[in-house]
Amino acid sequence: MNPDAALRDRPLCGLTVLDGLLPVPGEPGRWAAGSFYDPRTGRGYGLMATLASADVLVARVYVGMPFLGKNQTLRRVRRTGGDGWC
């Protein structure tokens, strides 16, 4: 649970959770030096990412060093209609 009571019940739609990714020179589709924010816990993590396809991003989320982390597969959410996402 997020330790900041003011942040616990805020809407997640539109919240920035991936930030600061920089392209890896000479490696198209790869980024490093980013951060991931977990709104449930209020914690931030290091982040590296690789584009596996147009709709799939494999993110390496870690504390300290990348080898201490784990991979998370993130899939693009398809828009089903309407004007907004939320």
N, C-alpha and C positions, 0 to 999 in steps of 0.2 A: 504494500500500500504506500502511495506517495506520502512522504512525511510532511509535506506542505499541504495543510488542510484546504487552503484556497485553490489548489490546483487539482484536487481529487475529482471534482464534479464538473470540470470544464468540458466543453464539447471537444472531441478528438478530431472532428472533421476540420481540415485546414491547418492542423497543428504540424509544424515542421519537426520531423523526427530524424531525417537524414540531412546532414549539413556539412559543408566545407570540403567535399570531395574534390580532389585535384587529379587531372589526367596524368597517367604514368607515361612519361616520354618514351616513344617508340613502341608502345603496347596499346594499340587501339582497343577500345572497349574495356579498359581497366582504369580504375581510380584508386587513390590512396589518400591518407592523411585526413580522412573525414571523421565525423562523429555520429553516433546514434543515440537518441534520447528515448528512454523507456518511460512513457507517461504513467504507467502503473506504479513503478517504484521511485520515479524521480531521479534515477541514475543515468549518467552518461557513459558511453563506451566508445572505444576506438572503432574505426570502420575502414575496411577496404572493400572494393566491389568489382565484380566482373560481369559484363553483359553477356549472358548465355544465349539469348535470342532477343527479338524485338520486344517480347513481353515478359522476359524472365531476367532477374538480376540476382546473382549469387553474392551475398554479403558476408564478409568475414567480420564478426563482431567480437571484440576482445577487451580485456582489461590489461593494461601494461604493454604486453608484446603480442603480436598477431598469433604466434604459435600457441598461446594460452587461451585462444578463443574457439569459437565454433562457427560453422557455416550456416547461414539461413537463406533459404530460397524465397525470394519475393516475386510475386506474380502481379502483373498489371491487372487492375480491376476494370472490367469492361463496363462502359457506360450503357445503362439500360434505357435511358430516355430522360426527359425532363430538362430543365435549364441548368440545374446545379447538381453537384455531386452529393450534397448533404441534405 
